[in-house]
Amino acid sequence: MSSLGLLAAAVLAAGAAPARGAGGAPEGISLARAVRVALAQVPAESYEQTGFAYMLSEQAPETVFRWRWGGGPLAGMVPVLEQAAAGLSEGRVTWWRDELTPLPCGEAALCGSVTAAQLPVELVALASGNFYAYGTAARHSCFGRLGGSIPLRIGDRIWTLLGEFSPPVLQGTTQLLKSTFPWGLTGGTASETATVSMRTHRPVRTQTTIIPQAGTPFSITARFRYPGRIRPPAVTPCHPGA
């Protein structure tokens, strides 16, 4: 099965995944463990991701924000580009920020009912709670409380060993680590290829294909960076004390 940090964490956060564990080729498991060790030594991770989240985000004619993560396309929502970062301590999340930028949607069956302009949204998870604001980190509204679940919670491991691993395949200065694992968010299975730096043992990108129990398969693509220590985001609530 598998173990991409963010995706595996998302599966486990959903509460629908089976017990944790890694199986398959010993070489694959060994590399996955080396990744976990490497990520326990970095203070932050940033990533860009498509295919994982969809949303409806409008302020006219009325204010509305809804999003769906890990479940594939949903009629009435548009695809988004995620530009996110997470603070880390010994491989666990200390804070998380995700900028959701709406993308063009050419599928009438999916987005035909979405007629209003879609706005970017910034999501923030801190020890004090989860928040959202219309706009980006550079310019946004005040923050409201975000209800529902989020992919990365405070204290989650950024990389979790989960799934059946294949032997790594050398590709230039990287190794391809392939795995399969249950996708608890929709039922069914996920097949993932993580491209891992041979020098640092850090993932640089992943490609994941989800075959849900029902519905159409979908893919998630992510690219990762390790920018050093990042200051946690500041949140100005719309209703202080709420």
Long-range contacts (C-beta under 8 A, 24 or more apart in sequence): 1-162, 1-163, 1-164, 1-165, 1-179, 1-180, 1-181, 1-182, 2-162, 2-163, 2-164, 2-165, 2-179, 2-180, 2-181, 2-190, 2-191, 2-192, 2-208, 3-32, 3-35, 3-159, 3-160, 3-161, 3-162, 3-163, 3-165, 3-179, 3-181, 3-194, 4-159, 4-192, 4-194, 4-203, 4-206, 4-208, 4-222, 5-35, 5-39, 5-45, 5-157, 5-158, 5-159, 5-160, 5-203, 6-47, 6-49, 6-151, 6-152, 6-158, 6-222, 7-52, 7-70, 7-190, 7-192, 7-206, 7-208, 7-220, 7-222, 8-159, 8-160, 8-162, 8-163, 8-181, 9-93, 9-151, 9-152, 9-156, 9-157, 9-158, 9-159, 9-160, 10-52, 10-69, 10-70, 10-151, 10-152, 10-185, 11-70, 11-162, 11-181, 11-182, 11-183, 11-184, 11-185, 11-190, 12-156, 12-160, 12-162, 12-184, 13-149, 13-150, 13-151, 13-152, 13-153, 13-156, 14-70, 14-149, 14-184, 14-185, 15-184, 16-184, 16-185, 17-162, 17-181, 17-182, 17-184, 18-182, 18-184, 20-160, 20-161, 20-162, 21-161, 21-162, 22-161, 22-162, 22-163, 22-164, 22-165, 23-163, 23-164, 23-165, 24-163, 24-164, 24-165, 24-166, 24-179, 25-165, 25-166, 25-167, 27-167, 27-168, 28-165, 28-166, 28-167, 28-168, 28-177, 28-178, 28-179, 29-161, 29-165, 31-165, 31-168, 31-175, 31-177, 31-196, 31-201, 32-159, 32-161, 32-165, 32-177, 32-179, 33-161, 34-201, 35-159, 35-177, 35-194, 35-196, 35-201, 35-202, 35-203, 36-91, 36-157, 36-159, 36-160, 36-161, 37-201, 38-200, 38-201, 38-202, 39-88, 39-91, 39-158, 39-159, 39-202, 40-90, 40-91, 42-88, 42-202, 42-226, 43-87, 43-88, 43-89, 43-228, 43-229, 43-230, 44-85, 44-86, 44-87, 44-88, 44-226, 44-227, 44-228, 44-229, 44-230, 45-85, 45-86, 45-88, 45-158, 45-224, 45-225, 45-226, 46-83, 46-84, 46-85, 46-86, 46-224, 46-225, 46-226, 46-227, 46-230, 47-82, 47-83, 47-84, 47-85, 47-222, 47-223, 47-224, 47-225, 48-81, 48-82, 48-83, 48-84, 48-222, 48-223, 49-81, 49-82, 49-84, 49-220, 49-221, 49-222, 49-223, 50-79, 50-80, 50-81, 50-82, 50-103, 50-220, 50-221, 50-222, 51-79, 51-218, 51-219, 51-220, 51-221, 52-82, 52-151, 52-220, 52-222, 53-79, 53-80, 53-82, 53-100, 54-78, 54-79, 54-80, 55-80, 55-100, 55-102, 55-118, 55-121, 56-114, 56-118, 57-100, 57-102, 57-118, 57-119, 57-120, 57-121, 57-134, 58-116, 58-117, 58-118, 58-119, 59-119, 59-134, 60-116, 60-117, 61-116, 65-121, 65-132, 65-134, 67-100, 67-121, 69-150, 69-151, 69-185, 70-151, 70-183, 70-185, 70-186, 71-185, 71-186, 72-186, 72-210, 72-212, 72-215, 72-216, 72-218, 73-107, 73-110, 73-216, 73-218, 74-110, 75-109, 75-110, 75-111, 75-113, 76-111, 76-113, 76-114, 77-110, 77-111, 77-114, 78-102, 78-103, 78-105, 78-110, 78-111, 78-114, 78-118, 79-103, 79-105, 85-227, 85-230, 86-152, 86-158, 87-229, 87-230, 87-232, 88-158, 91-157, 91-158, 91-159, 92-155, 92-156, 92-157, 92-158, 93-125, 93-152, 93-153, 93-154, 93-155, 93-156, 93-157, 93-158, 94-127, 94-154, 94-232, 95-124, 95-125, 95-126, 95-127, 95-154, 95-232, 95-233, 96-123, 96-124, 96-125, 96-150, 96-152, 96-154, 97-122, 97-123, 97-124, 97-125, 97-137, 97-233, 98-122, 98-123, 98-124, 98-151, 99-123, 99-136, 99-137, 101-136, 122-233, 123-150, 124-233, 124-235, 125-150, 125-152, 125-153, 125-154, 126-154, 126-232, 126-233, 126-235, 127-154, 128-235, 131-235, 131-237, 137-233, 141-238, 142-236, 142-237, 142-238, 143-235, 143-236, 143-237, 143-238, 144-237, 144-238, 144-239, 145-237, 145-242, 159-203, 163-192, 168-196, 170-198, 171-195, 173-197, 173-198, 173-199, 174-198, 174-204, 183-210, 183-211, 183-212, 186-210, 186-212, 186-213, 186-214, 186-215, 187-212, 187-213, 187-214, 188-212, 188-213, 200-226, 202-226
